[in-house]
């Protein structure tokens, strides 16, 4: 293949995913704009949002890259099977890392805002929100990443091209949506908001 053919193929595969990423980002912005009252009610939540969204991209982007590498090397088959030890381990590790980093981000936000003498919600509230949002978005992202990477690979697409925009879009849309749900669930459990 010539350089031009490789470039055309890369753009042909990437443009639909990038277009979906753009639309997903705008949708996430709309949901975030609708969260104004929740963002005001939970002090420090707006500071936590970028950290949680970055966490989704980093953790589940790594999962997608691991799956793509496993597919390219023939270490995993592009089918979901309950007995696939490598797939289960990769998904469990991603989910655990996602939860841990969400809780760490909430703790860091609390510590930094407290040190700056800036109003911040109670640590328990921030941890609860981060845990619920992390769990809901983590499970969703594992399912979406595995499904799309495997389906794309079976259809002849390069999973490396799909992973970045896929994780960005899914992480932003579901991350913001589940953050809103988490704020409301924690408010029901702990009171307030």
N, C-alpha and C positions, 0 to 999 in steps of 0.2 A: 504494500500500500504506500502511496505517496503521502507526503505531509499534508497536502490539501485534502486528500480522502480521509485521513485520520481526523483532521479538524472538522470536516463536514459531518462525519459520523458522531464525533463527540458532541457537537452542537445539536444534531438531530436527537440524540438521546437526552441531552441535558435541558434543552429549552422547555419541553413540557413540564419537567420537574421544577425548573426555576419559575415558570409561570404560576404553577400551583403554589409554590413557596411565597410568591408575591401576594397572591390572593389570600392565602392563609395568614400572612403577616398583617394584612389590612383587616381581616376578620378578627384577629387577636386584638388589634388596636381598638376596634369597635367594642369588643367585650370589655377591654380595659377601661375605655371611656365610660362605659355603663357602670363601672365599679366605684365611681367617685365617692359615694357615701360610705362604702365599705373601706376604701382607702383612708378616708378621713377618720372613721371610727376606730380603726386599729392603727395606732401611731407606730410608725416604723415599717409598716407593710409596704409602702411605696419603695423604700430602700431595699426591701427583701426581694421585690419582683425581679429585677435584673439578675440577681444572684441565682434565683431559682430557675429562671429561663436558661441562663448559661449552663447551669448544672445539667439540665435535660439534654442540651445539645452536646456537651462534652461526654457525659456518661453513655448516652444511647447512641451517639455517633461512634463511640468506640465499639459498642456492641455490633453495630452495622458493619464496621470495618473488620471486626473479627469474623463475622459471618461471611463477608465477601472473600476474605483471605482463605477461610476454610473451604469455601466453594471452589475458588480458583485452584487450590492445592489438592482438591479431591478428598479432604478430610471429613467433610460432611456432605450429605446428600441434600438436594433442594426440596426436601419433603419433611413435614413435621411428623415426628414419630415419638411416642411416649418413651421409648427405650433409648433414644439418642442421648447418651450421657454428655457428650460435648455441648450439644445445644442446650440441654437443661442447665449445665454448669455455667455456660456463658450468660444465659438469661437470669439465673439466680444471682450471679456476681454483679450484673448490671443493676438489677433491682436493689440489691443490698448497698451498692455504691451510691445509687441515686438517693436512697433513704438517708444514708450516713451524711452525704454532702448537703442534703436539704436541712438536716438537723444542725450540722455545723454552720451553715449559712445563717440560720435563724439565731444561733448562739452568738455568732460574730456580729450580726446586726445589733442585737441587744447590747453586747459589750461595748461596741464602738459608739452607739448612740448614747449609752449611759455615761461613757467616759467623756463625751462631748457635752454632757449635761443637756441633751436634747430629749424632749418627751418621747417615750417609747412604751409600747404595751408590755404587759408582764411577760417574762420569759416563757412561762407555761403556755400562754396563749400563742405566742409566736412559734414555739415548738410544736404545738398541736396543729396549727395551720400548716406548717412545713411538712409534718408527718402525713397528714391526711392528703394534702396536695401531692406530695411525693409518691405516696402509695398509689393513688388513683392514676396519676399521669404515668408512673412507672409501669404499671400493669398494661395500660393502654399502649404505651410506646413499645414495650417488648412485643406485644401482639402485632402491632402495625409494622414495626421494623422487620420482624421475622417473616411475616406474610408477604410484604412488598418485595423484600430482597429475594426471597425464594421464588416468588411468582415472576419477578423481573428476570431472574437468572434462567428460569425454565423457558422464558420467551425469547432468550437470546440477548438480553440487555446486560450491560456491565453493571453489577451491583455497586461498584465504587462510585459510579456516576449518580446513582439513585440515592445513596445514603445521606449525603450532605443536605440537599434540599428537602428530602423526606423528613429527616429528624428535625430540621429547623422548623418546617411548617407544622408538623404534628406536635412538636414540643411547644411551640408558641400558642397554637390554637387550644390544644387540650391543657397545656400548662396554665394558661390564664383562666380557662373555663373551670378547671378543677381547683384553682386557687380561690375563685369566687365561691365554689361549693364548699371548700374547706373552711373559709371564713364563716360561712353560715352554719356549718355543722358544729364548729368549735363554739360559736356564739350560742347555739342551742344547748350544748353540753355545759359550758362554763358561765353562760349568761352574758348579757351585754349585746352590743351592736344591734 
